[in-house]
Every structure is written in C-alpha cells, then in structure tokens.
Amino acid sequence: MADSMTKPHPLIASDRVEGTLVRRPNGDRIGHIERLMIDKVSGKVSYAILSFGGFLGMGTNLLPLPWGRLSYNPRFEAYQLDIDDEELRRAPSFRADRDFDWGDRSQAELHRYYGIPPYWTASDRP
C-alpha cells in the first residue's frame, strides 16, 4: 500500500488541492484554492474556488473558476491561471461572508466571462 502512495499518478485527493497556490505563468502568486465544487451526478470537478485579496481573512473575495480554466504547473507545484489584475478585478466573484447559489444556472455569465461552456451543457453529461 505504501508503494502505491509514492508512485506518481495523475490523481490527487481533494484535501490536497484545497490550499494549493494559484500562480500566473510567470510564477506570481494570485491566491489559493479554497475549495472544489464537484458535480454530484458526473463526479467531475466543475469549479475551483479561488481565494484572493483581503488581509488576515477580512475582505477576502472568492472567485469561482471553471475547472477547465486552470492547469497544473509542476515547476511551481501550483495551479496556473493566465489572468491579469484587471481581468481578475472584473471577474464574477462573491464575498467569503456571503452565500453563492450554486444551483442557479443563470450563473452562466461566469462561463461566458471565461469563454468556457457551462459544465451542465457538456456533451459527455449523462
């Protein structure tokens, strides 16, 4: 069993993704992954919630990112997001102290913003 835990493979446990840094392609830090949102039916990760801004937990914004917008960069041991400061400021986000209605499919603006089809329209959806 220990051997299976040390061999490289493409899977990662969700608790190891949470807290992972998100960086720009040049290595600059943007924030970290607060949590993942997983589709209950397909089992696919739909969103990564990026925590950014604020100080000591106050004023923190949460940015729901379609999972397909991130890529993993082993050089930085971080997820990579090619986004500039202005695009980050304009991105749909919500405050950490407020709820976000994940079941509201009118949130399609989020997908339009990133140019990624909503996860619920994917062709491989059951």
PyMOL commands that set and color helices and strands:
alter all, ss='L'
color gray80, all
select helices_A, chain A and resi 2-6+14-17+67-69+85-90+105-114+119-121
alter helices_A, ss='H'
color red, helices_A
select strands_A, chain A and resi 21-23+29-38+45-52+61-66+71-73+78-80+94-95
alter strands_A, ss='S'
color yellow, strands_A
deselect
rebuild
show_as cartoon
